[in-house]
């Protein structure tokens, strides 16, 4: 009888064991590889986050100094010609990384182009680039009337929509103050000079003088040959005067009624002396005042209806001629009325004046030669 040989079960078990060990090893390698990959991803993510943080910190730091505190930024940041800010390899306490940042002024007033590079630390640092353009928003008048020093207010005046503010004592003899008064300027407010010495005449006071519009266009004021303005047509701006600025080195008397689309600057007084029952309107270009006078703003017209849409600088205060010279005349300033130290805002006779604070009409960034406080920034572009 032929005997059947039984197969050895130990060989099959060995194959199974080897297979299981191989699979376990493969799984282990995959797990180790995944862990290493996750660690690398985590590291790269952290490095990228640091680079992003440093780049954004660079832009925000530049924005802070441009808006509020350029005088106190690190001294070396302002020494590179052609740059408002130029800094490299700047570190931040508690963060491993650095940034480079530079800012250059554009042709537009208070507008800057910023370039920033943020990087992490180590031999192969991550880097991020940001390009941003911003505009610094400067303080404009936030008051219906302001004085560069002590200020006197008289009956016949009405101030609406905002307080009267002066850099000194305000004496009020029954003028109507709809929003009260304050005898000091806050640090963030549009500050007034104490005298005409701090006023910008938009190039009219120097030979071949120029000014710059808020859009960055350079213009030249037109110099008047006479101080008597008889009609709006006599103040027709030429192509080189986009701000429609007209300058006279003395007193200006306006005898013609109608609408004047211009800024009138007088190194003396500005007097309104139109025919009885006339109507006058003054409109200025954006960024410019309506009337600027070294001396007073004087009204000498009966039954006049006058609307001034903008800021009026009256270095010598305001006066309405007495008696019947200004009877039934009403002047409305839709913007703000500003004056130097120690002046009076007066109305005599039977005329009256109402100053209504109008935010849209007080954008006079260059009315004074002093740089006004930065009160904010507006990002015009951001590329990352």
GIGI-V669711 format. One line per field, one symbol per residue. phi: phi as a letter, one per 20 degrees, with the letter a starting at -180 (. if undefined). A space follows every 10 residues. Layout:
# GIGI-V669711
phi->???
This chain:
# GIGI-V669711
phi->.eeeeefeff ffffffffff ffffffffff ffffffffff ffffffffff ffffffffff fffffffcbf fdfggffdde gncfbbbcle dcgncerbbd bbccfefefm dcddcccdbe eofcffccdc dcdcceeefc gdcfbbcfag bddcgndcdc nafecberfd dcdmfedfcn bbdaeffeef eeffbffeee elnfecflfc ccfgeneecc feefebedde agffdefefe cfeldcccer fddddefpdd eadddceced debefgmecc cccdfgndfe cccfeeeddc beledcddeq edddgdncbd gfmegcfmec ddddradcbe fmdcdcccmd ebbdddfcgf ddedfdfdfe feffdrccfe bbcc
